[in-house]
Amino acid sequence: MSLRNRLLGISLLTLAIGVGALLIVGNVLLRSGVQEEADSVLRARAEAQLAALTVTPAARVSIREGPNDRALDEHSWVIEGARVLERPTDVSASLDRAAVALGRSGRTVQRDGPGDVRLRAVPVRATGSQRRIGAVVVGYSMAQLEHVQHEVLLGSLVFAALVLLAGALAIRGALAGALRPVAHMTADAEEWGARDLDRRFDLGPSRDELTGLAATLDGLLSRIAASRRHEQRFASEVAHELRTPIAGLRGRAELALEANGPGAGDEREQALRAVVADTARLDKAIGTLMAVARRELDPSAGSVDLAAIASEIDDVAVEIRGPVPAAEGEADVVRRALAPLVDNARRHARTGVVLEVSDQNGNVQVAVRDDGPGLDPTLGERAFDPGVRGDGEPGDGAGLGLPLARRLARSCGGDVVAGPGPGGCFVLELPAIGSQAVR
């Protein structure tokens, strides 16, 4: 059963219980009112009949005739001792026997008699005494009142059925309107493919439970999309980092296979040594990428000496400006972040590359400068997008060096940004240990 039908069933059941309870209470109150009305009429008739009697000093009962005796005599019995002085002529024998027996009970009593007639007996006492000398019995036909009760019950049942029908239609319409966004969300989700990372439900700000759910799902989809892009970028970075060592391994292996002649043994030895070196670099690259992945899961800070790492790089000038504190990060990760910046500077430099290490507002910075043409001004931040290369850029790079450098730096809590010229300049910055960086 669908959610809509379950909600409709629960709502109708609740409505039916409520309408049924009102129906029962209403009919019980009506019946009680009818009973009270009948009792009131019987009491009034009994008092009127008593007022029409005369009790003589000899304890005899006589009936005074009046202008309205016809209405008073209907369903009325007057009993003196064992004699019935007056009885109605148009009643059944069973009703007459019941009325006489009730009158001879000697007390004020009321009960239902045969033929839907309610009877009331009131004793007649001697003047100045409590001695009972007779009784008055009056009756009231309940048939008309019971007919009214039946009509009201039937009408209330019809009314309840109409209320339930109207309620079902109203609830069904309300549920259809309330659940329509869910149907749209389901249809949209079924249409989306695995590559539709930027599709969203877009139901607007959270106004109720459903729009709140849609907003939550949109946030979840955004996180999933970010995770997918992260995986794609990580795969591209792995390919970028491993391509050069693997190409070197293949080249060295091919040289070893093609070596022949008197010096073939030495050539094979050199090739194998080169293979070992390339394998070491490959292992180091994989270890660095794994360290980045671990750091993104557990970004607990380590410490690194950026001035010492910059001094390790060959064929570049290193300028250390003032005392430089240790920075947050891991040495291997920082070396891998700095390597693409240095390689990029070497490709574009006319004469040389300079590394400037300094402490700037709580951040330790390494500015990698070259005297080349500088960053294409049309690129801007796009230079850090994977696969983006400037027009006429030399070499066969895949455009992944700068994005990799930035990602490695950010895994340590820092960043890589483009610096001011002249020439090309990219700045690796990391938070200094024990300071609040100002960005």
Sequence and secondary structure as in RCSB ss.txt:
>XXXX:A:sequence
MSLRNRLLGISLLTLAIGVGALLIVGNVLLRSGVQEEADSVLRARAEAQLAALTVTPAARVSIREGPNDRALDEH
SWVIEGARVLERPTDVSASLDRAAVALGRSGRTVQRDGPGDVRLRAVPVRATGSQRRIGAVVVGYSMAQLEHVQH
EVLLGSLVFAALVLLAGALAIRGALAGALRPVAHMTADAEEWGARDLDRRFDLGPSRDELTGLAATLDGLLSRIA
ASRRHEQRFASEVAHELRTPIAGLRGRAELALEANGPGAGDEREQALRAVVADTARLDKAIGTLMAVARRELDPS
AGSVDLAAIASEIDDVAVEIRGPVPAAEGEADVVRRALAPLVDNARRHARTGVVLEVSDQNGNVQVAVRDDGPGL
DPTLGERAFDPGVRGDGEPGDGAGLGLPLARRLARSCGGDVVAGPGPGGCFVLELPAIGSQAVR
>XXXX:A:secstr
  HHHHHHHHHHHHHHHHHHHHHHHHHHHHHHHHHHHHHHHHHHHHHHHHHTEEE TTS EEE   TTHHHHHTT
EEEEETTEEEE  SSS HHHHHHHHHHHTT S EEEEETTTEEEEEEEEE TTS  EEEEEEEEEE HHHHHHHH
HHHHHHHHHHHHHHHHHHHHHHHHHHHHHHHHHHHHHHHHH  TT TT      S  SHHHHHHHHHHHHHHHHH
HHHHHHHHHHHHHHHHHHHHHHHHHHHHHHHHH  STTHHHHHHHHHHHHHHHHHHHHHHHHHHHHHHHHHHS  
  EE HHHHHHTSTTSEEEEES    EES HHHHHHHHHHHHHHHHHH SS EEEEEEEETTEEEEEEEESSS  
 TTTGGGGGSTT   TT  S   S HHHHHHHHHHHTT EEEE   SS EEEEEEEBTTS    
